[in-house]
Amino acid sequence: MTTTIVRDSIVGDAWIQQTYATVPPQRIFDEKTGQPTENFLTGPVRLAFVSLFTPAKKQADARPDAPDKYNTILLFPPMTDFALFYEEYYKVAGRDFPSYWNADAGQYIGLHSPFHDQVEKSSKYGGFTPRCQYITVSSQFKPPIVDGRGNPIVDPNKVYAGAWAILAVNAYPYGKNAKGPEKRGVGFGIQSVMMIGDDTNLAAGAQA
């Protein structure tokens, strides 16, 4: 089956569109109080550079005491509504980095943005689709990973670059007390991962 709206995919446009229509980005509500929590669902995404069973090594420019983290890149299909993502980004930025707001620019200046156009990596890695967004998400702890029925996944081979998933994430600040060139900004943390579909394995982006 041919997929035209994202690269290197065989699931077909209809499957992506139907899955997104069924589970778009949305808040997660507390079952007891019925109130919205700080966690929300991403909607369907493809995984890239997957380090969810073992933590990825920290980057060379990270603090010496920075912990290794579990992380992955989320490749969003083109129909994704990012309103909820930006709402959480601006809420955390306003709370933790109010001095970085630039009224003339109408945005925060000097904060690292979590939002990227996939064109940044599309010439080097499979699956990255220009004019679609990607976000790196991470956790200091191994996140729960389940299948569509809620059964735990223990086989790393089933959680690979190119597979489709829906994640529960939340926004958080980092670098509040940073000095010098260390990055400051708002990131998105992984709360859980639900694998929902297989697709072309993007071997160049896979990290076991």
C-alpha positions, 0 to 999 in steps of 0.5 A: 500500500502506498503512503503519500503524506509521510515518507517511507511508509506502507500503511496508507494515507487512510490508516493514518487519517482514520487513526488520527481522527480516532485519537487526536492530541488530547488531554488526559483526565484524572479518573477520580476527579474528572479534572484534566491532568498535565499529561496529554496524548500525542495522537499517532506518531512514528518513532525514530532514534529509539532508546526506550529499553536502554537509555541513550548516552548523553550528548557531548555538550551535556553537563558532566552530572547529567543522567543518561535518558530514555528517549525517542524522536516523534515524527508527526503526520501532517494533519497534527494539530499542535495547539495543545503542545503549544499551550503547554509549552507557553504555560511552562515557559511563562511560569519558569522563564518569564524574563525570556518573553520578548513582547516585540517579537511575541515569543520567548527569545533564548529558549531552546524550542522543542519543535522542529521541521522534519526537513532538518533531517530528511536528507539524511534519514528515512521517514523524515517528511519535510513540512511535518514536525518532529519533537524529541521526548525523554524520561529519566526512567524507563517508560511503560510500553504496551500494545494496543490492548494494554499488554506490556511489551518486553521485546525491544524488536517490537519497538523500532524506528518507523513503527507507529505509537501514541504516547502520553507526555507532559511539558517540563522546564530544563536549564533553569539554573544553567550557567554559560552556554548550557541550553534552557527551554521546555521539553516534553517528558514520556509518561507511557508508550502504546505501540499501535502499528507496524510500518517500514523499519527506518533502520538508519534511525534505530538505536536498540 
